[in-house]
Structure formats: C-alpha cells, structure tokens
C-alpha cells in the first residue's frame, strides 16, 4: 500500500502531466527546494521502513488486512505519534512535490492527507479499539494521532 501511494500514483501523475524540477525557481532556490525534497523523502522512507519492521518484529503481523498485527505496537516512533507510517508516506509525497514541482502531485498529497484524516478516526481506530481493548484506549489517550509529542 505505501508503495502504491508514494510511487505508483505519483509516477502516473507525472507521466500524464509532467513537472518542473525545483518548481522552475532560479538558482540557488531550485537546488534548495530539491535538496529539501530529497531530505523529506529520506526521512519518510526511513520512517516507513522502521514502522513496517516494528509491525513484523513487535506486532507479529503485517500491513495486510489478512495478516494484521497480533500485538499492539507502541515502541519506536509509535511512542510519540499514533500514525508514524502515514507521516512517513506523507513526507515522501511532500518530497516528491518539492522535487517535481507539480501542482497535480500537490493535489495528490492533499487528497492523501484528507482521506487519512477521515479514514483513520472513523474506520481504523474503532477496529483497533475492538482488537486491543483497553490497551489501545490507554495508548490513544496518551499518544497524539497526528502531531508527535516531544517526549515519549
């Protein structure tokens, strides 16, 4: 799923609409924008890999709905924010927007954010409350959904 959202869809968008490297800004701003985009992608990719590995090692499951985690994952970045994987994918998308200079990619980023803002609280979290009970309720009370807290 993260690969589809962060690679396949953006590739299709760029193939159909093109882009402007660094938003066609003059030097050195274009280089700065591309460097920021690369940094955002690197941070996002590291976060996605880290969270997926936690799902496998700690949660004893995967992202797949047919093999969900068996244990609540509240380690690593999950100690600071409840949806670090989504944050990672969002950082990748934002980096792509900065590098490619595509308003269509910016729209895709906004759609991704809006869909998750609706899906997670209305569908995903009730399922987690049902699966993990009071453990998830306590976790949700202690850890913010979107903006990471500074101390774990």
N, C-alpha and C positions, 0 to 999 in steps of 0.2 A: 504493500500500500504506500509506504513513504516514497518508494522509487517511482511509482506511477505519478504521484502528486508532484514530486520535486524534479523528475527527469523527463518522463514521457510527455506529460501535458505541456510543460514549458517548451520542449523541443517541437511539438506540434504547433504551438502558438508562434514560435519564432519562424518555423518553416513557412507558415501561412502569412505572416505579417512582417517579418524582419525586425531589425532593431538598429540602434545607433550606439556603438561602443562608447561607454562612458557618457552617454546622453549627448554626444557631439559637443561636449564642453571644450573650451580651449585648454591647451596645456598651461599649467600643470593640473588643473582641476579634473580633467578627464582621467589622468593617471591616479589621482587621489580617489576618485569615485570607484574606479576599477579595483584599486587596492582594498578599499573598504568592502567592496562586494566579495572579493576573494577571501578576506578575513571572516566575513559573515558566513560564507559557505563553509569554511574550515571549521568554525565554531559549531555551526549547525550539524555538519556531518559527524563531528566528534560526539556531540550530544546524542544524536540518533544511534550511533554505534554503541555508545555507553549504555543507553537505556534499553536497547534491544538485548544486549548481553546480560543486563540485570534481569530482564524478563526470563531469559533462559536459565541463568545460574540461580537466582534467588527465587523467582516466581515459579520455576519449574513448568514453563509453558512458552507460548509464542504470541505473536500479534494476531495469528489466525483465529477466527471465531471457533473453529472446530478443535483448537488446541489452546484454550486460554490458560493464563497463569493459574496455578493451584494455590499459590500463596500471595498475599498482599506484598507488593514491593514498596518499601518506604526507606530505601537506602540511596546513597549517592545523591544525584540531583533531585530525586523524589523526596528528600528531606526538606527541600527548600520550596518546591512548587509541585503541584499535583500533575501537571501535564508537560513535563520537560521534553518528551518526544515531539509533541506538537510544536513546542517552542523551537526545537531543532529544525524541524521541517520548515517552519516559518522563517527561520534565519537563512536557510538555504534559498528559499524563494526570494527573500529580500535581497540576498546577494546576487541572484540572477537578475533581478530587476535593475540593480545598480550597474552591473556589468553590461547587460544587453541594451539598456536604455529603451525599453519597450513599454509603452503605456498599456498594451494588452497584457503583458506579464504583470504589471502593477495591478490591473483589474483582477487577474487570476489570484494574486496574493490577497487582495481584499475579499474575494469570494471564499477562498480557503479560510481566512480568519472568521468571516461571518458564519460559514457553515459549522465550524467548530464551536463558535460561541453559542450556537443553538443546539447542536448535536450533543455535546459533552454534558451540559447540565440536564438536558431533557431526556436523553436516552442512555448514555454511557454510565453516568453516575448512579442512577437508580439501579442499574444492573449490578454495579459494584457493591452498592449497599446491600442488595439481596444476597450476593455471593459471599461477602466477607463480614456482614453484620456489623456488630458494634466496633470491631477493629477498624473498618472503613469509616464509620461515623466519627470515631475519635480522630482518625487521621484527617478527615475532611475538615473537622473543626479546628485542627491545629495547623494545617498547611494550606496556604492560599492556592486558588485554582490557577491563576494566570501570572501574577507578578510575584517573582521569587522573594522570599524574605531573606534578609541579610544573614541572619544566624540560623543554623539548622536546629 
